[in-house]
């Protein structure tokens, strides 16, 4: 076989191997982002022209989140927020609309104390999506209820639903331990395997 044929075969093999490796890496990236962002991954894909564009945005969210100074709450702060939340819930019975507005305000304060920027709602959603994707839709829907219509015109049931959703997000933010950030992209199983030499 002539040398030039061997060279072409080797070049073709290298190109094919590179293409396969690239495809495998893309698939691994897609699965990692789906696992990390949950339902937010599908929402991002629906909001973009292509899955690749959505993946780029989600990767950018991770990068931004990694640069934030997210910190755990002190036990005293947790207790203070828990007390304040209980007071807001008690107000809901007699004054549901103002209580929902206070719940939104308290969540914003909690986010700020944890280290999340609070300058804009869309950025809040993007920042929260990295570590709180499971409760993000609750935040989105409760906030939409709060700002979507005049509070006085909303049904008590709508306001109750918003309050329950805010509580879900509140508990998630309150209970999250910022020191166990999993943004290093390793899963619990991968860390376990690494410790056990697998």
Buried (B, 14 or more C-beta within 10 A) or exposed (E): EEEEEEEEEEEEEEEEEEEEEEEEEEEEBBEBBBEBBBEBBEBBBEEBEEBEEBBEBBEEBBEBBEEBEBEBBEEEBBEEBEEBBEEBBEBBEEEBBBBBBBBBEBBBEBBEBBEBEBEEBEBBBBBBBBBBBBBBBBBBBBBEBBEEEEBEEBEEEBBBBBBEBBBBBBEBBBEBEBEEBEEEEEEEEEEEEEEEEE
